[in-house]
Amino acid sequence: MNVLALVKNSERYVFLYDDDSTEAVLQKLGQYAADKDLSFSWYDAAVLSQKVRRLKEEAVTEKSAVSSTSSHPAPAASHPAPESVPESVPLPGLRFRGIGRMP
């Protein structure tokens, strides 16, 4: 499930959609931008549609990475992995943006 949100003046636009519904969300962004009764602009539609496309590309990349690692299983370890170590799971759309240069 993907969440896209925009708060503009007193209006709040929240779009919930799955990976199979990206075209419908893009169409809805255009419909909202064309609606003269809303403060939703074509600029808003362009920025949010870029975000939708980026999230879709990341999901496709993530799925292909998962399928390529699952098609080549890792060799069996001689020692079982400890159960106390949590598995690291990437969160789609989560970004870290640092300020300045790294040492």
Distance bins in CASP14 RR format, pairs under 12 A and 6 or more apart:
PFRMAT RR
TARGET T0000
AUTHOR 0000-0000-0000
RMODE 2
METHOD distances of the structure
MODEL  1
1 15 0 0 0 0 0 1 0 0 0 0 0
1 16 1 0 0 1 0 0 0 0 0 0 0
1 17 1 0 0 1 0 0 0 0 0 0 0
1 18 1 0 1 0 0 0 0 0 0 0 0
1 19 0 0 0 0 1 0 0 0 0 0 0
1 20 0 0 0 0 0 1 0 0 0 0 0
1 21 0 0 0 0 0 1 0 0 0 0 0
1 55 0 0 0 0 0 1 0 0 0 0 0
1 59 0 0 0 0 0 1 0 0 0 0 0
1 92 0 0 0 0 0 1 0 0 0 0 0
2 14 0 0 0 0 0 1 0 0 0 0 0
2 15 1 0 0 1 0 0 0 0 0 0 0
2 16 1 0 0 1 0 0 0 0 0 0 0
2 17 1 0 1 0 0 0 0 0 0 0 0
2 18 1 0 0 1 0 0 0 0 0 0 0
2 19 1 0 0 1 0 0 0 0 0 0 0
2 20 0 0 0 0 0 1 0 0 0 0 0
2 21 0 0 0 0 1 0 0 0 0 0 0
2 22 0 0 0 0 1 0 0 0 0 0 0
2 24 0 0 0 0 0 1 0 0 0 0 0
2 25 0 0 0 0 1 0 0 0 0 0 0
2 48 0 0 0 0 0 1 0 0 0 0 0
2 51 0 0 0 0 1 0 0 0 0 0 0
2 52 1 0 0 1 0 0 0 0 0 0 0
2 53 0 0 0 0 0 1 0 0 0 0 0
2 54 0 0 0 0 0 1 0 0 0 0 0
2 55 1 0 1 0 0 0 0 0 0 0 0
2 56 0 0 0 0 1 0 0 0 0 0 0
2 58 0 0 0 0 0 1 0 0 0 0 0
2 59 0 0 0 0 1 0 0 0 0 0 0
2 92 0 0 0 0 1 0 0 0 0 0 0
2 93 0 0 0 0 1 0 0 0 0 0 0
3 13 0 0 0 0 0 1 0 0 0 0 0
3 14 1 0 0 1 0 0 0 0 0 0 0
3 15 1 0 0 1 0 0 0 0 0 0 0
3 16 1 0 1 0 0 0 0 0 0 0 0
3 17 0 0 0 0 1 0 0 0 0 0 0
3 18 0 0 0 0 0 1 0 0 0 0 0
3 25 0 0 0 0 0 1 0 0 0 0 0
3 48 0 0 0 0 0 1 0 0 0 0 0
3 51 0 0 0 0 0 1 0 0 0 0 0
3 52 0 0 0 0 0 1 0 0 0 0 0
3 55 0 0 0 0 1 0 0 0 0 0 0
3 92 0 0 0 0 0 1 0 0 0 0 0
3 93 0 0 0 0 0 1 0 0 0 0 0
4 12 0 0 0 0 0 1 0 0 0 0 0
4 13 0 0 0 0 1 0 0 0 0 0 0
4 14 1 0 0 1 0 0 0 0 0 0 0
4 15 1 0 1 0 0 0 0 0 0 0 0
4 16 0 0 0 0 1 0 0 0 0 0 0
4 17 1 0 0 1 0 0 0 0 0 0 0
4 21 0 0 0 0 0 1 0 0 0 0 0
4 22 0 0 0 0 0 1 0 0 0 0 0
4 25 1 0 0 1 0 0 0 0 0 0 0
4 26 0 0 0 0 0 1 0 0 0 0 0
4 28 0 0 0 0 0 1 0 0 0 0 0
4 29 0 0 0 0 1 0 0 0 0 0 0
4 32 0 0 0 0 0 1 0 0 0 0 0
4 44 0 0 0 0 0 1 0 0 0 0 0
4 45 0 0 0 0 0 1 0 0 0 0 0
4 47 0 0 0 0 0 1 0 0 0 0 0
4 48 1 0 1 0 0 0 0 0 0 0 0
4 49 0 0 0 0 1 0 0 0 0 0 0
4 50 0 0 0 0 0 1 0 0 0 0 0
4 51 1 0 0 1 0 0 0 0 0 0 0
4 52 1 0 0 1 0 0 0 0 0 0 0
4 53 0 0 0 0 0 1 0 0 0 0 0
4 54 0 0 0 0 0 1 0 0 0 0 0
4 55 0 0 0 0 1 0 0 0 0 0 0
4 56 0 0 0 0 0 1 0 0 0 0 0
4 93 0 0 0 0 0 1 0 0 0 0 0
5 11 0 0 0 0 0 1 0 0 0 0 0
5 12 1 0 0 1 0 0 0 0 0 0 0
5 13 1 0 0 1 0 0 0 0 0 0 0
5 14 1 0 1 0 0 0 0 0 0 0 0
5 15 1 0 0 1 0 0 0 0 0 0 0
5 16 0 0 0 0 1 0 0 0 0 0 0
5 17 0 0 0 0 0 1 0 0 0 0 0
5 44 0 0 0 0 0 1 0 0 0 0 0
5 48 0 0 0 0 1 0 0 0 0 0 0
5 51 0 0 0 0 0 1 0 0 0 0 0
6 12 1 0 0 1 0 0 0 0 0 0 0
6 13 1 0 1 0 0 0 0 0 0 0 0
6 14 0 0 0 0 1 0 0 0 0 0 0
6 15 0 0 0 0 1 0 0 0 0 0 0
6 29 0 0 0 0 1 0 0 0 0 0 0
6 32 0 0 0 0 1 0 0 0 0 0 0
6 33 0 0 0 0 0 1 0 0 0 0 0
6 38 0 0 0 0 0 1 0 0 0 0 0
6 39 0 0 0 0 1 0 0 0 0 0 0
6 40 1 0 0 1 0 0 0 0 0 0 0
6 41 0 0 0 0 0 1 0 0 0 0 0
6 43 0 0 0 0 0 1 0 0 0 0 0
6 44 1 0 0 1 0 0 0 0 0 0 0
6 45 0 0 0 0 1 0 0 0 0 0 0
6 46 0 0 0 0 0 1 0 0 0 0 0
6 47 0 0 0 0 1 0 0 0 0 0 0
6 48 1 0 0 1 0 0 0 0 0 0 0
6 49 0 0 0 0 0 1 0 0 0 0 0
6 51 0 0 0 0 1 0 0 0 0 0 0
7 13 1 0 0 1 0 0 0 0 0 0 0
7 14 0 0 0 0 1 0 0 0 0 0 0
7 39 0 0 0 0 0 1 0 0 0 0 0
7 40 0 0 0 0 0 1 0 0 0 0 0
7 44 0 0 0 0 0 1 0 0 0 0 0
8 14 0 0 0 0 0 1 0 0 0 0 0
8 32 0 0 0 0 0 1 0 0 0 0 0
8 33 0 0 0 0 0 1 0 0 0 0 0
8 38 0 0 0 0 1 0 0 0 0 0 0
8 39 1 0 1 0 0 0 0 0 0 0 0
8 40 1 0 0 1 0 0 0 0 0 0 0
8 41 0 0 0 0 1 0 0 0 0 0 0
8 43 0 0 0 0 0 1 0 0 0 0 0
8 44 1 0 0 1 0 0 0 0 0 0 0
8 45 0 0 0 0 0 1 0 0 0 0 0
8 47 0 0 0 0 0 1 0 0 0 0 0
8 48 0 0 0 0 0 1 0 0 0 0 0
9 38 0 0 0 0 0 1 0 0 0 0 0
9 39 1 0 1 0 0 0 0 0 0 0 0
9 40 0 0 0 0 0 1 0 0 0 0 0
9 41 0 0 0 0 0 1 0 0 0 0 0
9 44 0 0 0 0 0 1 0 0 0 0 0
10 38 0 0 0 0 0 1 0 0 0 0 0
10 39 0 0 0 0 1 0 0 0 0 0 0
11 32 0 0 0 0 1 0 0 0 0 0 0
11 35 0 0 0 0 0 1 0 0 0 0 0
11 37 0 0 0 0 0 1 0 0 0 0 0
11 38 1 0 0 1 0 0 0 0 0 0 0
11 39 1 0 1 0 0 0 0 0 0 0 0
11 40 1 0 0 1 0 0 0 0 0 0 0
11 41 0 0 0 0 0 1 0 0 0 0 0
11 44 0 0 0 0 0 1 0 0 0 0 0
12 38 0 0 0 0 0 1 0 0 0 0 0
12 39 0 0 0 0 0 1 0 0 0 0 0
12 40 0 0 0 0 0 1 0 0 0 0 0
13 25 0 0 0 0 0 1 0 0 0 0 0
13 28 0 0 0 0 1 0 0 0 0 0 0
13 29 0 0 0 0 1 0 0 0 0 0 0
13 30 0 0 0 0 0 1 0 0 0 0 0
13 31 0 0 0 0 0 1 0 0 0 0 0
13 32 1 0 0 1 0 0 0 0 0 0 0
13 33 0 0 0 0 0 1 0 0 0 0 0
13 35 0 0 0 0 0 1 0 0 0 0 0
13 38 0 0 0 0 1 0 0 0 0 0 0
13 39 0 0 0 0 1 0 0 0 0 0 0
13 40 1 0 0 1 0 0 0 0 0 0 0
13 41 0 0 0 0 0 1 0 0 0 0 0
13 44 1 0 0 1 0 0 0 0 0 0 0
13 45 0 0 0 0 0 1 0 0 0 0 0
13 47 0 0 0 0 0 1 0 0 0 0 0
13 48 0 0 0 0 1 0 0 0 0 0 0
14 25 0 0 0 0 0 1 0 0 0 0 0
14 28 0 0 0 0 0 1 0 0 0 0 0
14 32 0 0 0 0 0 1 0 0 0 0 0
14 48 0 0 0 0 0 1 0 0 0 0 0
15 21 0 0 0 0 1 0 0 0 0 0 0
15 22 0 0 0 0 0 1 0 0 0 0 0
15 24 0 0 0 0 1 0 0 0 0 0 0
15 25 1 0 1 0 0 0 0 0 0 0 0
15 26 0 0 0 0 0 1 0 0 0 0 0
15 27 0 0 0 0 0 1 0 0 0 0 0
15 28 1 0 0 1 0 0 0 0 0 0 0
15 29 1 0 0 1 0 0 0 0 0 0 0
15 30 0 0 0 0 0 1 0 0 0 0 0
15 31 0 0 0 0 0 1 0 0 0 0 0
15 32 0 0 0 0 1 0 0 0 0 0 0
15 40 0 0 0 0 0 1 0 0 0 0 0
15 44 0 0 0 0 0 1 0 0 0 0 0
15 45 0 0 0 0 0 1 0 0 0 0 0
15 48 1 0 0 1 0 0 0 0 0 0 0
15 49 0 0 0 0 0 1 0 0 0 0 0
15 51 0 0 0 0 0 1 0 0 0 0 0
15 52 0 0 0 0 1 0 0 0 0 0 0
15 55 0 0 0 0 0 1 0 0 0 0 0
16 24 0 0 0 0 0 1 0 0 0 0 0
16 25 0 0 0 0 1 0 0 0 0 0 0
16 28 0 0 0 0 0 1 0 0 0 0 0
17 23 0 0 0 0 1 0 0 0 0 0 0
17 24 1 0 0 1 0 0 0 0 0 0 0
17 25 1 0 1 0 0 0 0 0 0 0 0
17 26 0 0 0 0 1 0 0 0 0 0 0
17 27 0 0 0 0 0 1 0 0 0 0 0
17 28 0 0 0 0 1 0 0 0 0 0 0
17 29 0 0 0 0 0 1 0 0 0 0 0
17 48 0 0 0 0 0 1 0 0 0 0 0
17 51 0 0 0 0 0 1 0 0 0 0 0
17 52 0 0 0 0 1 0 0 0 0 0 0
17 55 0 0 0 0 1 0 0 0 0 0 0
17 56 0 0 0 0 0 1 0 0 0 0 0
17 59 0 0 0 0 0 1 0 0 0 0 0
18 24 0 0 0 0 1 0 0 0 0 0 0
18 25 0 0 0 0 1 0 0 0 0 0 0
18 52 0 0 0 0 0 1 0 0 0 0 0
18 55 0 0 0 0 0 1 0 0 0 0 0
18 56 0 0 0 0 0 1 0 0 0 0 0
18 59 0 0 0 0 1 0 0 0 0 0 0
19 25 0 0 0 0 0 1 0 0 0 0 0
19 52 0 0 0 0 0 1 0 0 0 0 0
19 53 0 0 0 0 0 1 0 0 0 0 0
19 55 0 0 0 0 1 0 0 0 0 0 0
19 56 1 0 0 1 0 0 0 0 0 0 0
19 57 0 0 0 0 0 1 0 0 0 0 0
19 58 0 0 0 0 0 1 0 0 0 0 0
19 59 1 0 1 0 0 0 0 0 0 0 0
19 60 0 0 0 0 1 0 0 0 0 0 0
19 62 0 0 0 0 0 1 0 0 0 0 0
19 63 0 0 0 0 1 0 0 0 0 0 0
19 92 0 0 0 0 1 0 0 0 0 0 0
20 56 0 0 0 0 0 1 0 0 0 0 0
20 59 0 0 0 0 0 1 0 0 0 0 0
21 27 0 0 0 0 0 1 0 0 0 0 0
21 28 0 0 0 0 1 0 0 0 0 0 0
21 52 0 0 0 0 1 0 0 0 0 0 0
21 55 0 0 0 0 0 1 0 0 0 0 0
21 56 0 0 0 0 0 1 0 0 0 0 0
22 28 0 0 0 0 0 1 0 0 0 0 0
22 29 0 0 0 0 0 1 0 0 0 0 0
22 48 0 0 0 0 0 1 0 0 0 0 0
22 49 0 0 0 0 1 0 0 0 0 0 0
22 51 0 0 0 0 0 1 0 0 0 0 0
22 52 1 0 1 0 0 0 0 0 0 0 0
22 53 1 0 0 1 0 0 0 0 0 0 0
22 54 0 0 0 0 0 1 0 0 0 0 0
22 55 0 0 0 0 1 0 0 0 0 0 0
22 56 1 0 1 0 0 0 0 0 0 0 0
22 57 0 0 0 0 0 1 0 0 0 0 0
22 58 0 0 0 0 0 1 0 0 0 0 0
22 59 0 0 0 0 1 0 0 0 0 0 0
22 60 0 0 0 0 0 1 0 0 0 0 0
23 29 0 0 0 0 0 1 0 0 0 0 0
23 30 0 0 0 0 0 1 0 0 0 0 0
23 49 0 0 0 0 0 1 0 0 0 0 0
23 52 0 0 0 0 1 0 0 0 0 0 0
23 53 0 0 0 0 0 1 0 0 0 0 0
23 56 0 0 0 0 1 0 0 0 0 0 0
24 30 0 0 0 0 0 1 0 0 0 0 0
24 31 0 0 0 0 0 1 0 0 0 0 0
24 52 0 0 0 0 0 1 0 0 0 0 0
25 31 0 0 0 0 0 1 0 0 0 0 0
25 32 0 0 0 0 0 1 0 0 0 0 0
25 45 0 0 0 0 0 1 0 0 0 0 0
25 48 0 0 0 0 1 0 0 0 0 0 0
25 49 0 0 0 0 1 0 0 0 0 0 0
25 51 0 0 0 0 0 1 0 0 0 0 0
25 52 1 0 1 0 0 0 0 0 0 0 0
25 53 0 0 0 0 0 1 0 0 0 0 0
25 55 0 0 0 0 0 1 0 0 0 0 0
25 56 0 0 0 0 1 0 0 0 0 0 0
26 32 0 0 0 0 0 1 0 0 0 0 0
26 33 0 0 0 0 0 1 0 0 0 0 0
26 45 0 0 0 0 1 0 0 0 0 0 0
26 46 0 0 0 0 0 1 0 0 0 0 0
26 48 0 0 0 0 1 0 0 0 0 0 0
26 49 1 0 1 0 0 0 0 0 0 0 0
26 50 0 0 0 0 0 1 0 0 0 0 0
26 51 0 0 0 0 0 1 0 0 0 0 0
26 52 1 0 0 1 0 0 0 0 0 0 0
26 53 0 0 0 0 1 0 0 0 0 0 0
26 55 0 0 0 0 0 1 0 0 0 0 0
26 56 0 0 0 0 1 0 0 0 0 0 0
27 33 0 0 0 0 0 1 0 0 0 0 0
27 34 0 0 0 0 0 1 0 0 0 0 0
27 45 0 0 0 0 0 1 0 0 0 0 0
27 49 0 0 0 0 1 0 0 0 0 0 0
27 52 0 0 0 0 0 1 0 0 0 0 0
28 34 0 0 0 0 0 1 0 0 0 0 0
28 35 0 0 0 0 0 1 0 0 0 0 0
28 38 0 0 0 0 0 1 0 0 0 0 0
28 40 0 0 0 0 0 1 0 0 0 0 0
28 45 0 0 0 0 1 0 0 0 0 0 0
28 48 0 0 0 0 1 0 0 0 0 0 0
28 49 0 0 0 0 0 1 0 0 0 0 0
28 52 0 0 0 0 0 1 0 0 0 0 0
29 35 0 0 0 0 0 1 0 0 0 0 0
29 38 0 0 0 0 0 1 0 0 0 0 0
29 40 0 0 0 0 1 0 0 0 0 0 0
29 41 0 0 0 0 0 1 0 0 0 0 0
29 42 0 0 0 0 1 0 0 0 0 0 0
29 43 0 0 0 0 0 1 0 0 0 0 0
29 44 1 0 0 1 0 0 0 0 0 0 0
29 45 1 0 1 0 0 0 0 0 0 0 0
29 46 0 0 0 0 1 0 0 0 0 0 0
29 47 0 0 0 0 1 0 0 0 0 0 0
29 48 1 0 1 0 0 0 0 0 0 0 0
29 49 1 0 1 0 0 0 0 0 0 0 0
29 50 0 0 0 0 0 1 0 0 0 0 0
29 51 0 0 0 0 0 1 0 0 0 0 0
29 52 1 0 0 1 0 0 0 0 0 0 0
29 53 0 0 0 0 0 1 0 0 0 0 0
30 38 0 0 0 0 0 1 0 0 0 0 0
30 40 0 0 0 0 1 0 0 0 0 0 0
30 41 0 0 0 0 0 1 0 0 0 0 0
30 42 1 0 0 1 0 0 0 0 0 0 0
30 43 0 0 0 0 0 1 0 0 0 0 0
30 44 0 0 0 0 1 0 0 0 0 0 0
30 45 1 0 1 0 0 0 0 0 0 0 0
30 46 0 0 0 0 1 0 0 0 0 0 0
30 48 0 0 0 0 1 0 0 0 0 0 0
30 49 0 0 0 0 1 0 0 0 0 0 0
30 52 0 0 0 0 0 1 0 0 0 0 0
31 37 0 0 0 0 0 1 0 0 0 0 0
31 38 0 0 0 0 1 0 0 0 0 0 0
31 40 0 0 0 0 1 0 0 0 0 0 0
31 42 0 0 0 0 0 1 0 0 0 0 0
31 45 0 0 0 0 1 0 0 0 0 0 0
32 38 1 0 1 0 0 0 0 0 0 0 0
32 39 0 0 0 0 1 0 0 0 0 0 0
32 40 1 0 1 0 0 0 0 0 0 0 0
32 41 0 0 0 0 1 0 0 0 0 0 0
32 42 0 0 0 0 1 0 0 0 0 0 0
32 44 1 0 0 1 0 0 0 0 0 0 0
32 45 1 0 0 1 0 0 0 0 0 0 0
32 48 0 0 0 0 1 0 0 0 0 0 0
32 49 0 0 0 0 0 1 0 0 0 0 0
33 39 0 0 0 0 0 1 0 0 0 0 0
33 40 1 0 1 0 0 0 0 0 0 0 0
33 41 1 0 0 1 0 0 0 0 0 0 0
33 42 1 0 1 0 0 0 0 0 0 0 0
33 43 0 0 0 0 1 0 0 0 0 0 0
33 44 1 0 0 1 0 0 0 0 0 0 0
33 45 1 1 0 0 0 0 0 0 0 0 0
33 46 0 0 0 0 1 0 0 0 0 0 0
33 47 0 0 0 0 0 1 0 0 0 0 0
33 48 0 0 0 0 1 0 0 0 0 0 0
33 49 0 0 0 0 1 0 0 0 0 0 0
34 40 0 0 0 0 1 0 0 0 0 0 0
34 41 0 0 0 0 0 1 0 0 0 0 0
34 42 0 0 0 0 1 0 0 0 0 0 0
34 44 0 0 0 0 0 1 0 0 0 0 0
34 45 0 0 0 0 1 0 0 0 0 0 0
35 41 0 0 0 0 0 1 0 0 0 0 0
35 42 0 0 0 0 0 1 0 0 0 0 0
35 44 0 0 0 0 0 1 0 0 0 0 0
35 45 0 0 0 0 0 1 0 0 0 0 0
36 42 0 0 0 0 0 1 0 0 0 0 0
38 44 0 0 0 0 1 0 0 0 0 0 0
38 45 0 0 0 0 0 1 0 0 0 0 0
40 46 0 0 0 0 0 1 0 0 0 0 0
40 47 0 0 0 0 0 1 0 0 0 0 0
40 48 0 0 0 0 1 0 0 0 0 0 0
41 47 0 0 0 0 1 0 0 0 0 0 0
41 48 0 0 0 0 0 1 0 0 0 0 0
42 48 0 0 0 0 0 1 0 0 0 0 0
42 49 0 0 0 0 0 1 0 0 0 0 0
43 49 0 0 0 0 0 1 0 0 0 0 0
43 50 0 0 0 0 0 1 0 0 0 0 0
44 50 0 0 0 0 0 1 0 0 0 0 0
44 51 0 0 0 0 0 1 0 0 0 0 0
45 51 0 0 0 0 0 1 0 0 0 0 0
45 52 0 0 0 0 0 1 0 0 0 0 0
46 52 0 0 0 0 0 1 0 0 0 0 0
46 53 0 0 0 0 0 1 0 0 0 0 0
47 53 0 0 0 0 0 1 0 0 0 0 0
47 54 0 0 0 0 0 1 0 0 0 0 0
48 54 0 0 0 0 0 1 0 0 0 0 0
48 55 0 0 0 0 0 1 0 0 0 0 0
49 55 0 0 0 0 0 1 0 0 0 0 0
49 56 0 0 0 0 0 1 0 0 0 0 0
50 56 0 0 0 0 0 1 0 0 0 0 0
50 57 0 0 0 0 0 1 0 0 0 0 0
51 57 0 0 0 0 0 1 0 0 0 0 0
51 58 0 0 0 0 0 1 0 0 0 0 0
51 93 0 0 0 0 1 0 0 0 0 0 0
51 95 0 0 0 0 0 1 0 0 0 0 0
52 58 0 0 0 0 0 1 0 0 0 0 0
52 59 0 0 0 0 0 1 0 0 0 0 0
52 93 0 0 0 0 0 1 0 0 0 0 0
53 59 0 0 0 0 0 1 0 0 0 0 0
53 60 0 0 0 0 0 1 0 0 0 0 0
54 60 0 0 0 0 0 1 0 0 0 0 0
54 61 0 0 0 0 0 1 0 0 0 0 0
54 92 0 0 0 0 0 1 0 0 0 0 0
54 93 0 0 0 0 1 0 0 0 0 0 0
54 95 0 0 0 0 0 1 0 0 0 0 0
55 61 0 0 0 0 0 1 0 0 0 0 0
55 62 0 0 0 0 0 1 0 0 0 0 0
55 91 0 0 0 0 0 1 0 0 0 0 0
55 92 1 0 0 1 0 0 0 0 0 0 0
55 93 1 0 0 1 0 0 0 0 0 0 0
55 94 0 0 0 0 0 1 0 0 0 0 0
55 95 0 0 0 0 0 1 0 0 0 0 0
56 62 0 0 0 0 0 1 0 0 0 0 0
56 63 0 0 0 0 0 1 0 0 0 0 0
56 92 0 0 0 0 0 1 0 0 0 0 0
56 93 0 0 0 0 0 1 0 0 0 0 0
57 63 0 0 0 0 0 1 0 0 0 0 0
57 64 0 0 0 0 0 1 0 0 0 0 0
57 92 0 0 0 0 0 1 0 0 0 0 0
57 93 0 0 0 0 0 1 0 0 0 0 0
58 64 0 0 0 0 0 1 0 0 0 0 0
58 65 0 0 0 0 0 1 0 0 0 0 0
58 90 0 0 0 0 1 0 0 0 0 0 0
58 91 0 0 0 0 0 1 0 0 0 0 0
58 92 1 0 1 0 0 0 0 0 0 0 0
58 93 1 0 0 1 0 0 0 0 0 0 0
58 94 0 0 0 0 0 1 0 0 0 0 0
58 95 0 0 0 0 0 1 0 0 0 0 0
59 65 0 0 0 0 0 1 0 0 0 0 0
59 66 0 0 0 0 0 1 0 0 0 0 0
59 90 0 0 0 0 0 1 0 0 0 0 0
59 92 1 0 0 1 0 0 0 0 0 0 0
59 93 0 0 0 0 1 0 0 0 0 0 0
60 66 0 0 0 0 0 1 0 0 0 0 0
60 67 0 0 0 0 0 1 0 0 0 0 0
60 92 0 0 0 0 0 1 0 0 0 0 0
61 67 0 0 0 0 0 1 0 0 0 0 0
61 68 0 0 0 0 0 1 0 0 0 0 0
61 90 0 0 0 0 0 1 0 0 0 0 0
61 92 0 0 0 0 1 0 0 0 0 0 0
61 93 0 0 0 0 0 1 0 0 0 0 0
62 68 0 0 0 0 0 1 0 0 0 0 0
62 69 0 0 0 0 0 1 0 0 0 0 0
62 89 0 0 0 0 0 1 0 0 0 0 0
62 90 1 0 0 1 0 0 0 0 0 0 0
62 91 0 0 0 0 0 1 0 0 0 0 0
62 92 1 0 0 1 0 0 0 0 0 0 0
62 93 0 0 0 0 1 0 0 0 0 0 0
62 94 0 0 0 0 0 1 0 0 0 0 0
63 69 0 0 0 0 0 1 0 0 0 0 0
63 70 0 0 0 0 0 1 0 0 0 0 0
63 90 0 0 0 0 0 1 0 0 0 0 0
63 92 0 0 0 0 0 1 0 0 0 0 0
64 70 0 0 0 0 0 1 0 0 0 0 0
64 71 0 0 0 0 0 1 0 0 0 0 0
65 71 0 0 0 0 0 1 0 0 0 0 0
65 72 0 0 0 0 0 1 0 0 0 0 0
65 90 0 0 0 0 1 0 0 0 0 0 0
65 92 0 0 0 0 0 1 0 0 0 0 0
66 72 0 0 0 0 0 1 0 0 0 0 0
66 89 0 0 0 0 0 1 0 0 0 0 0
66 90 0 0 0 0 1 0 0 0 0 0 0
66 92 0 0 0 0 0 1 0 0 0 0 0
74 81 0 0 0 0 0 1 0 0 0 0 0
81 87 0 0 0 0 1 0 0 0 0 0 0
96 102 0 0 0 0 0 1 0 0 0 0 0
END
